[in-house]
Every structure is written in C-alpha cells, then in structure tokens.
C-alpha cells in the first residue's frame, strides 16, 4: 500500500517538474522533459483504457442478464417482435401486389393493419415459452453436441415442435380474430399440409446449425431470427392464401 502511494506521489512530482521545465517559447522539448511527458501521456492512456474497460464491463453485464437471468423474458419478447417483423413484411408485399387492383376500383386501404400486427405479436409471444423449455430440456437430455444428438434433436423438433407451433399459431390467431372453432379447423385442414411441407424444406438445415454449434441460451434467438423470414410465408398462408 505504501509503495503504491509513493509511486503515485513520484509520478505526480515527475509530471509537475516536466510541465515546469517546458518553456512556452521553446519549439522542441528537452530530452528529459519529453521522457517525463511520456509518463504523463501513459497515465492518460491508462485512464482512458480504464474508462473503456468500465463501459465494456457494463455492456457485458447487460448482455449476461439478457441471456442469463432474464432469458425467458428475452425469448418471449424476441418471439413476438420478430413475428411482427415477418408479418409487416408480408403486409407490405400484399399491399404492393394488390395496390394496382385497388386503384382500379378506387378502394382505399391502409398500408398496415395494426390489429393484425398486435395479434401476430401475441401469437409470437405464446410460442416463446414452448421453445425456451423444450430446447432447454433437449440440451439437458442430450448435452453432447455431436452429429447423433443433433439429428435426434432435429427429428424431435420436426415431429413434435413444428406441428405444435403451427397449431398454436392458427388457433391463437383465429381466437383473437373471434372466429369459431369450426372455421379454425377447416382453415387448418386446408393449409396445414402445405405449411408442414415447407417447414420440412426449411428448418432441418437451420436447426442443424442451431443444435450443433450454438449454446442453449442463444437457440431461441436464432430460431426467432430465422422465423422472421419464415413468418413472411406463414403470414401469407394465414391471411392471403
């Protein structure tokens, strides 16, 4: 402790002497003064580095909380938000495709349906806990990330998770639209084969990357990012097919 205080005192004295030795009229610094200035500059650099290290620590703490303590909330909100992003893209495509037809009949239509956006957010949030707990269970049951376990996880995801997510999507969306169970069942029977076939075409490759290379805490976020693209197709099948 005393050695540290003595070192700091000597550093301050060197800095003061350095500043006193510099004349305002001199263009070049003496060699000894420049060496002392180097110590002063090193101290400033160390302080700036400490500040940047503090900022990095704060960012790391926030990141660890998002994907640690509050992982369930992160997965739920990201599922809803990315579902909305996919639906907004689908609405934009629908609007541009039907824009010329609407102009011919002089029909005015809003670019985005805010009620539909809210419904898609709720539907996405409902799928978040399912992904969270099922992926957590699969990693607990098969912790080793080898090819065999990855293929088993993909099969579980495609055989059980995929139909469950499609059912949650249609029944929750139709419930929010205040449609009857009979109408929901009819729509589901008409559209389920195409959606499930598309699901098999897209998700096994994406889930191989997910289950083989990513940590458990990033699995749902990765799926949600891929789902933002997949939801363009899903939203089209639900509202415009």
C-alpha positions as CSV (number, residue, x, y, z in Angstrom):
1,X,0.0,0.0,0.0
2,X,2.8,2.5,1.0
3,X,4.7,1.5,-2.1
4,X,1.7,2.3,-4.3
5,X,1.2,5.7,-2.6
6,X,5.0,6.5,-3.0
7,X,4.8,5.5,-6.7
8,X,1.8,7.8,-7.3
9,X,3.5,10.7,-5.5
10,X,6.6,10.3,-7.5
11,X,4.5,10.2,-10.7
12,X,2.8,13.5,-9.8
13,X,6.2,15.1,-9.0
14,X,7.6,14.0,-12.3
15,X,4.6,15.4,-14.1
16,X,4.9,18.8,-12.3
17,X,8.6,19.0,-13.0
18,X,8.0,18.1,-16.6
19,X,5.5,20.9,-17.0
20,X,7.7,23.4,-15.3
21,X,10.7,22.6,-17.5
22,X,8.8,23.3,-20.7
23,X,9.1,26.9,-21.8
24,X,6.3,28.5,-23.9
25,X,8.8,29.9,-26.4
26,X,10.7,26.6,-27.0
27,X,9.6,24.7,-30.1
28,X,11.4,21.5,-29.0
29,X,11.3,19.8,-25.6
30,X,14.4,18.8,-23.8
31,X,15.1,15.1,-23.8
32,X,14.4,14.7,-20.1
33,X,11.1,16.6,-20.2
34,X,9.9,14.5,-23.2
35,X,10.6,11.4,-21.2
36,X,8.6,12.8,-18.3
37,X,5.8,13.8,-20.6
38,X,5.7,10.2,-21.9
39,X,4.9,9.1,-18.3
40,X,2.1,11.7,-18.2
41,X,0.7,10.5,-21.5
42,X,0.9,6.9,-20.4
43,X,-1.1,7.8,-17.3
44,X,-3.8,9.5,-19.5
45,X,-3.8,6.4,-21.8
46,X,-4.3,4.2,-18.8
47,X,-7.2,6.3,-17.5
48,X,-8.9,6.2,-20.9
49,X,-8.4,2.5,-21.1
50,X,-9.9,2.1,-17.7
51,X,-13.0,4.0,-18.8
52,X,-13.4,1.9,-21.9
53,X,-12.9,-1.2,-19.8
54,X,-15.7,0.0,-17.5
55,X,-18.0,0.5,-20.5
56,X,-17.2,-2.9,-21.8
57,X,-17.9,-4.4,-18.3
58,X,-21.3,-2.7,-18.2
59,X,-22.2,-3.9,-21.7
60,X,-21.1,-7.4,-20.8
61,X,-23.2,-7.4,-17.6
62,X,-26.3,-6.3,-19.6
63,X,-25.7,-9.0,-22.1
64,X,-25.3,-11.6,-19.4
65,X,-28.5,-10.5,-17.8
66,X,-30.4,-10.6,-21.1
67,X,-29.2,-14.1,-22.0
68,X,-28.9,-15.3,-18.4
69,X,-31.2,-14.1,-15.6
70,X,-33.9,-12.8,-17.9
71,X,-33.5,-15.4,-20.7
72,X,-37.2,-16.5,-20.6
73,X,-38.4,-12.9,-21.0
74,X,-35.9,-12.3,-23.7
75,X,-37.1,-15.4,-25.6
76,X,-40.8,-14.4,-25.2
77,X,-40.3,-10.8,-26.4
78,X,-38.0,-11.7,-29.2
79,X,-40.5,-14.2,-30.4
80,X,-43.3,-11.6,-30.5
81,X,-41.1,-8.8,-32.0
82,X,-39.7,-11.0,-34.8
83,X,-43.1,-12.4,-35.6
84,X,-44.3,-8.8,-36.1
85,X,-41.3,-8.1,-38.4
86,X,-42.2,-11.0,-40.6
87,X,-45.9,-10.0,-40.6
88,X,-45.1,-6.4,-41.5
89,X,-43.0,-7.6,-44.5
90,X,-45.9,-9.9,-45.5
91,X,-48.4,-6.9,-45.3
92,X,-46.1,-4.8,-47.4
93,X,-45.9,-7.5,-50.1
94,X,-49.7,-7.9,-50.0
95,X,-50.2,-4.1,-50.2
96,X,-47.9,-3.7,-53.2
97,X,-49.4,-6.7,-55.0
98,X,-53.0,-5.5,-54.6
99,X,-52.3,-1.8,-55.0
100,X,-53.0,-1.6,-58.7
101,X,-56.2,-3.6,-58.3
102,X,-57.4,-1.3,-55.5
103,X,-56.7,1.8,-57.6
104,X,-58.8,0.5,-60.5
105,X,-61.8,0.1,-58.2
106,X,-61.0,3.3,-56.3
107,X,-60.7,1.4,-53.0
108,X,-58.7,2.9,-50.2
109,X,-56.8,0.6,-47.9
110,X,-54.5,1.1,-45.0
111,X,-50.9,0.1,-45.7
112,X,-50.6,-1.8,-42.4
113,X,-53.3,-3.5,-40.3
114,X,-52.4,-2.5,-36.7
115,X,-54.8,-5.0,-35.2
116,X,-53.3,-7.8,-37.2
117,X,-49.8,-6.7,-36.0
118,X,-50.9,-6.9,-32.4
119,X,-52.4,-10.4,-33.0
120,X,-49.2,-11.6,-34.5
121,X,-47.2,-10.2,-31.6
122,X,-49.4,-12.1,-29.1
123,X,-49.1,-15.3,-31.2
124,X,-45.3,-15.0,-31.3
125,X,-45.1,-14.4,-27.6
126,X,-47.2,-17.5,-26.9
127,X,-44.6,-19.6,-28.8
128,X,-41.6,-18.2,-26.8
129,X,-42.1,-20.3,-23.6
130,X,-42.5,-23.5,-25.7
131,X,-39.2,-23.0,-27.5
132,X,-37.5,-22.0,-24.3
133,X,-38.4,-25.0,-22.2
134,X,-38.2,-27.7,-24.9
135,X,-34.8,-26.6,-26.1
136,X,-33.6,-26.4,-22.5
137,X,-34.9,-30.0,-21.9
138,X,-33.3,-31.3,-25.1
139,X,-29.9,-29.9,-24.1
140,X,-30.3,-31.4,-20.7
141,X,-31.3,-34.8,-22.1
142,X,-28.6,-34.7,-24.8
143,X,-25.8,-32.4,-23.6
144,X,-23.1,-33.5,-26.1
145,X,-23.2,-31.6,-29.4
146,X,-22.3,-34.4,-31.8
147,X,-23.9,-35.4,-35.0
148,X,-26.1,-38.1,-33.5
149,X,-27.7,-35.9,-30.8
150,X,-28.1,-33.1,-33.4
151,X,-30.1,-35.4,-35.7
152,X,-32.2,-36.6,-32.8
153,X,-33.0,-33.0,-31.8
154,X,-33.9,-32.2,-35.4
155,X,-36.3,-35.1,-35.5
156,X,-37.9,-34.1,-32.2
157,X,-38.2,-30.6,-33.4
158,X,-39.8,-31.6,-36.7
159,X,-42.1,-34.3,-35.5
160,X,-43.4,-32.6,-32.3
161,X,-42.4,-29.0,-32.1
162,X,-43.3,-28.0,-35.6
163,X,-46.9,-29.3,-35.6
164,X,-47.3,-27.8,-32.1
165,X,-46.2,-24.3,-33.3
166,X,-48.5,-24.5,-36.3
167,X,-51.4,-25.4,-34.1
168,X,-50.6,-22.6,-31.6
169,X,-50.3,-20.1,-34.5
170,X,-53.6,-20.9,-36.1
171,X,-55.8,-21.4,-33.0
172,X,-54.5,-18.4,-31.2
173,X,-54.7,-16.1,-34.3
174,X,-58.2,-17.3,-35.1
175,X,-59.2,-16.9,-31.4
176,X,-58.0,-13.3,-31.5
177,X,-59.9,-12.8,-34.7
178,X,-63.0,-14.1,-32.8
179,X,-63.6,-16.9,-35.3
180,X,-65.3,-20.2,-34.4
181,X,-63.5,-23.4,-33.7
182,X,-65.2,-25.0,-36.8
183,X,-63.8,-22.2,-39.1
184,X,-60.3,-22.6,-37.5
185,X,-60.4,-26.4,-38.0
186,X,-61.4,-26.0,-41.6
187,X,-58.7,-23.5,-42.3
188,X,-56.1,-25.6,-40.6
189,X,-57.0,-28.7,-42.6
190,X,-56.7,-26.8,-45.8
191,X,-53.4,-25.1,-45.1
192,X,-51.6,-27.5,-42.7
193,X,-50.1,-29.9,-45.4
194,X,-48.5,-27.0,-47.4
195,X,-47.1,-25.3,-44.3
196,X,-45.8,-28.5,-42.8
197,X,-44.1,-29.5,-46.1
198,X,-42.5,-26.0,-46.3
199,X,-41.4,-26.5,-42.7
200,X,-39.5,-29.7,-43.6
201,X,-37.9,-27.9,-46.5
202,X,-36.5,-25.0,-44.4
203,X,-36.0,-25.9,-40.8
204,X,-33.8,-29.1,-40.7
205,X,-30.8,-27.2,-42.2
206,X,-31.3,-24.2,-39.9
207,X,-31.7,-26.4,-36.8
208,X,-28.6,-28.4,-37.6
209,X,-26.6,-25.1,-37.2
210,X,-28.6,-24.3,-34.1
211,X,-28.2,-27.6,-32.3
212,X,-24.7,-28.3,-33.4
213,X,-22.9,-25.0,-32.9
214,X,-24.8,-22.7,-30.6
215,X,-25.2,-22.6,-26.8
216,X,-28.6,-23.2,-25.3
217,X,-29.1,-19.6,-24.3
218,X,-28.9,-18.5,-28.0
219,X,-31.1,-21.2,-29.5
220,X,-34.5,-19.4,-29.3
221,X,-33.0,-16.1,-30.5
222,X,-31.5,-17.9,-33.6
223,X,-34.8,-19.6,-34.3
224,X,-36.7,-16.3,-33.9
225,X,-34.3,-14.6,-36.5
226,X,-34.9,-17.5,-38.9
227,X,-38.6,-17.3,-38.1
228,X,-38.8,-13.7,-39.1
229,X,-38.1,-14.9,-42.7
230,X,-40.3,-17.9,-42.3
231,X,-43.2,-15.8,-40.9
232,X,-43.5,-14.0,-44.2
233,X,-44.6,-17.2,-45.7
234,X,-46.7,-18.2,-42.7
235,X,-48.5,-14.8,-42.5
236,X,-49.2,-15.0,-46.2
237,X,-50.7,-18.5,-45.8
238,X,-52.8,-17.3,-42.9
239,X,-54.2,-14.0,-44.3
240,X,-53.8,-14.1,-48.1
241,X,-53.7,-17.7,-49.3
